[in-house]
Each structure stands twice: as structure tokens, then as C-alpha cells.
């Protein structure tokens, strides 16, 4: 049976499954879910085998909030022998398809982490065998230029004895194994929350646009900034930051001369000048309030782009996320503005999702009561 395999944060399999099933139904694609609870794996078993590639062509991975990575299966779970695993995998694949890359993947669990060494060791002879069989393109071709029309081969290992094989489309998959970017915590950052914004910029802003959208000299506002994890990411990119929080900021940030700290409620602050490009916000607040505040900042022209987190409830998480994002869309649609709005449960998020929003047409400069 053909299935869509999706990677998500362990414990969020229900949300990930509900979302892909809903998006598939919108495209008249149906199946049933198998959740690998607390393993971060969802299998969406399709009623029609040809619908796997159809779904991946119609639904952008970027539009799925809880899925980090996905692929369409080309085999069922394969039981591997203790020896000759490479031969067993190559035999199961055949040589009907050709792939531009190989991803050796595992579950995002402690057991999965223990498999990583095994996968690294197996990947070398497996790549060699696949290239020999013309299943994997030659290394030079794969590294010189990314083929947007190509396919990536995924090998998801549940153990050293079990693997499932499939493919994703290069143009519609994460460039990272299991959809997880490996970011190094900067020693000078005042809190680990800094990795959330670092990953968000990496995920939402195309690298070729960093010189215009993430560049030195920009003005930024950080609501709920203390002790400065998110402010740090703005400062390291050369921005001038107004940090809003009743709590103290890290002295190391204040000493840069790039940060002005205003001790006040983030919901009450308004910029005196309309020269703010970035608004970032990671406040522990009701998501409905944060969503309303962010849309009002954008609609009033107080900022050009916003990156913010919405905290998740203990129950009904997907429903709440959908309602919060719809409220933002409704606010934008009410004023007939074009916009870009994406949300993702990023790797360094926990009980929240990260949202990026910007207007693609001029802000209506409406009178907003914040």
C-alpha cells in the first residue's frame, strides 16, 4: 500500500495527521492514518496508490504546520537480514526510478539517535551500490546543481532490521534530514530561545533575500524581549533593536549600543516613528491576543514583517492554531490587502508554533486601537 510518511515533533502525531488528512480531502484524496505515537512519525495510507505523488505536487510542505518532512513510500516496511542489508535494499528498490540524493533517516527519539551511527556507516556502501545500479545519480551531478524536478530517496529506519523506502520531490521537501536543521547554540546568547528565531529566519526567509530583508542597519522591535534571546539574533545581524519587556535585558546586549530597552507591557507599546522593519514577539500570552496584536501592527504600518510565536493549548491544538491563523487572515482580508502568512512547528519550538507574516501591498494606515 502506498503511504505518505510525515515527520513531526514526538507527541504531535495527532495534529500532524489531522492536518494532512484535511489538506488531502480538500484535493479529493483519501486514506486512513497510522500514528507512531511519541515517535514523531505519521503514516497516511492512501486508498489510491497514484495519489501519493499527486498530493505532493498539489500541497506545498511549507503549508503544513506540523510536518517537518515527508515522502511517498515505494515499499512497505522491509525486514532486513543481519548481513547483506545493502543488497536487500537495492533489490527492493529495483532500478525503475533515479534519484538525486539519499536521505538516511530515523525517528526523533532516543532509540532513533542510537541508530544514527548505524545509518552513517551503512550510507557509504549503500550509496555506492545505488550509483552502480543507476538508481542514484553520480555525485558530481548531484552536487553541482540542484535538480528542482528531481526526486530524493528516503530510507527511514525503525531499527537495524526494519526500513521503509520512499521519495520526495526536491522542490517540495525539506533540505534537512528529517526536516531538522542542526543549529549551534551561540555562547554569547542569553537564552536558548535564541535558536527559535535563528531557525525561523532560516526557514521562512529565502537565503537569496537575506541581503534585503535581514540586513544591517534595519530597525526592529522585540516585544517580550527579556532576557534577550530573540534580540540577540537581531543584533548579530546588525539591526538596531527596541526591546520591550518589564524584565531585565542581558548586559552583554545592552553593551553593544544597538539595543534600547523600554520597561513596559508589550501590548501597550507603540513606535513613535514608522521606520520599523521587523517586529518579533515570543510572549507567554494567549495566542488570540498575540495574533490580534501582530495583525494590527502590520495593518497600521508599524512594521514591514513580523515573526512571532503562538503558544499551544494542552488540548485542541490544531483547532486553536487554525482559528488563530484564520483570525489574522480575516483581519487582512477585511482591509483588502495582499499578504504572505506561513506557520510552522519548528524543531526548536516546543509548545508553540512560529508564524511569519508580511503585507505584500501597502498597509491601509487604519486607525487601530491597540
N, C-alpha and C positions, 0 to 999 in steps of 0.2 A: 504494500500500500504506500502511495506517495504521501508525504507529510511535509509540513513546514516546521522546521525546528527553530525555536527562538530562544535566545539567551536573555536573561534578566537578572535583577538582583535577587538572591535567595530570599524567599519569604514573600515575593511579589508575583508568584506564578499565576495566581488567580486574576490579578489585574492585567497582566500581560496577555493571558489567554482571552479574557473578556474583550479586550481591545482588538486583538487580531481577528477574533470571530465576528465582531461588529463591523470592522472595516471590510472583511471578506464578504459579509452578507450584503453590504452596500453595492458590491460588484457582482452579486448573484453567484457567489462561490460559497459552498457549504461543506461542513465536516464536523468532526467532534474533537474535543480536547482531551489530552492526556497530560496531567501536570506532574512533574517530578518535584514534589514538594520539598522546599528548603534546599534544592539543588540548583535553582536558577535556570531550569530547563522546562520549556513548554513544547509539546508536540501537537500540532493541529493536523489531524488526519483527514485528508481530503476525500470526498466521495468520488471525484473525478480526477484521475491522475494528471491530466494535462492542465489542470487549474493551478498547479504549483507555480509554473513559470508565468502564467497569466497574472496571478496575484502579485508576484514580484515585479512585474512590468507596470502594473496599474497603481500599486500603493508604494509611495516613497518610504523607505525606512525612517527617514527624518520625520515623517508624520506619525510614527508610532512612538508614544511617550515612554512606555515601559520596556520595550525591546531594545537591547543594545546591539544585537547582531542576529542574523537569520540565514537560513539556507533551505533549499528544497532537497529532499532526500532522493538518492538514486539507488539506495539499497535499504533493506531492513537492517536491524541490528545484526551484525556479523559476529559469530563466535570464533575467536581466533585460536589457533593451536599454540602450544608453548614454544614451538620452533617454526621457522618459515612464515612468520607473520607478514613479511613483505610480499611474499608470493601469494598468500591468501588474499591480501588487499588488492593487489594488481589483477588477480584473476577475477575477483568480484566486480571490479570496475570495467573490465573489458577495454576496448580501445575505440569506441564509437565517438566519444567526446574528446576535446582537447581543452586544457585549462592553462591559464596564465600564471597561476600561483597555487601553492598548497598551504593550507592552514591546519596545523595540528592543534586541536583544542580539547578542553576538558571542562568539567563542571567547576564553578567558582565556589568550591568547598575545600575543607582541609584535605579530604581524600583526593580531590582534584589537583590540589597543589603538589601532593606527593607524586602524582602522575607526570608532572611537567618534565622531570628529569628523564623519565622513560620516553616521553614523546620527543624530546630534543635528540635523544640518542637514536630513536627509530627514524626520525625525519631524514637523516642523511642517506641511508641506503634506500629508503622509500622514494625520495626524490630522484635518485639515480635510476631506479627501476622504472619509474613513471616516464622519465625522459627517454629512456631506452625504448620503451613501448610507444613513444609518441603521444602519450596521454598528457604530459606536461611539456609546455614549450621550453625551448632551450633557455638557459639562464640569461644569456646576453639579450635575447629578445624581450624577456620579461622585465629586465631592469632598465633598458634604455628608454622605453616609453610605455606608459600605462595604456592598455587597450580598453577604452571605455565600453566597447562592445563585447569584451571577453567575459569569461566565467572563471570563478575561483573555486577550487576544490577544497572542501572541508572534510576533515576526519575528526569526528567527535568521539573521544574515548571515554567510556564509562568506567573502564578498568583496563588492565593489561590484556584482558581476554575478550573484551567487547568493544566494538566500534560501529558507528553508523556513518555512512558517506553521503555527501550531497554537494550541491553547488549553489553559489550566489552569483549575482550579476555584478561585475566590477563597478558599474555606475550607480548601483543601488545597494551597497553594503558598507559596513564599517571598514576603514583601513587597518583597524587594530584587531589582533587575535582576541576572540570572544567579545569584541567591542569594547575592550578595556585599554585606555591609554595608560602607560606607565609613567607617571609624573614623579619627580623627585621633590620632596618637601624642602623648601629653601630654609636654611638655618637661621636667616635673619627675619623670617616671617613670625609675627607674634602669636599666630594660632593656626591649627591645621585646617581651619575653614578656608584658608587661602587657596587650597587645592581645588575647591569647588569653582571659584571664579576662573582660575587658571584653565581648568578643563572646559568651562563654559565658553571662554573665548576661543579655545582650540576647536571646539565642536561647532559653534554657531557662526563664527566669522571666518570666511574663506581666507586662507593664508595669503593669497594674492591681493587681498584688500586690507591687510593689516597696515600698510603704509598710509592709508587714507582714513581708516576707521579706528585704528588702535595706535595712534602715533603721539610722539612727544609734543607737548605744548597744549594739548586739549584740556578743557576744564571738565571736571567730574564731581558728582555728589554721591556720597555713600551714606545712606540712611540706615541707622542702627549699626554704626561702624565699629564700636569698641569691641576688642582692643586693637583692631586694625587688620585683620586677616585679608579682607577684600581690598581695603585701602592700599595694602602693600602691593597688590597686583597692578593697581593703577599707577602708583608711584614708580614702580620698577619699569613701567613703560613711558615714564617721563611726563605724566599728567600732573596738573595742579588739582588738588582734591579738597573739597569742603566736606569734612567728616561730621556727621550729626549723630550724637549719642549723649545720654546723660552720664555714661560711664567713661572712665579714663582711656586715653589712647596710649599706645606704646611710645615710650620716649624716643626710641630709635626712628620712628616715623616722623615725629614732630621735629627732630633734629635735621631732617632733610631740607626743611624750608619749603616743601611742596604741599604741606598739609595745614589747613586752618580748621581748628576744632571748635565747634559750637555745641555747648552742653544744653541740649533741648530735645523735645519729643520729635521724632522723625515725621510724625503725622502733622505737625504744626509748622514745620519749616517751609519757607518759600524763598527761592532765589531772588535776589534783588535785580539781577541782570539776566537777560535771556541769551547767555553765552555758554550754557552748559551743554556739552555733547553727550556724555554718559551719565546715566543715573543707575546706580547699583543698590541693591537692597537685600539684606538677609536677616530681617527682623523675625523674632519669635512672636508672631501675631496671627490672628485669624486670617486664613488665606483670602476670604472675601474682602476684608479691609485692605489688604495689600494689593489685590487685583484692582480694586477701585482706585486706590491711590496712584498706581502706576499708569492706568489708562488716563487719569486726569492730568498727570504731569505731561504726558505726550500730547494730549488734545489741546492743552493750554500753551504748548510750545515751550515748556520749561526745559525740555531736553530733546535730543535727537534720537537716542537709542536708550533702551532700558534693559537691564539684566537683573532678574530678581528670583527669589525662591518663594514657593508657596508650600507651606507646611501641610502635611497629610494627616488626616484623622486616623484613628485606630480602625474604624470600620467604614465601609462605603468609600474607599479611597478613589477608585476610578470614577465613580459618580460625582464625587466632590470636585475632582480635578476637571471633569468635563463641564460642570456648572460654572466653575471659576473662569475657565478659558472662554466659555460662551458669553459670560458677562462682559469680558473685555471686548470680544468681537461685536457684541450688541452695542457697546458704547461707541466703538469706531464706526460701525455701520450707521448708527443714528446720525452721525455728522458727515456721512458720505466721504470718508477718507479712505484712500488705499493704504494697506498696511501689510506688514510681514510679522507673523506670530508663530513661533515654534516653542515647543516644550519637550523636555527630556528628563527622565530619571537617570541622571548621570552616575558614573561609577563612584565618585566621591560624595554624592548625595546619600543621605540616609532616609529619614522620614520626611522628605520634601522632594519636589521637582524644581528644576530650573527652567525659567521662561525667558525668552528673548523677544522683544517687541520693538518695532520702529515703524514710523509712518513713512509711506512712500510718496505721499502728496503733502502739500503744506498743511501745517496744523491750523485748525479753524480759528484759533485765538479766542475761544469762547470764554465767557465769564464762568470760572469754576470756583465753587465753594469748597475748599479743602478743609 
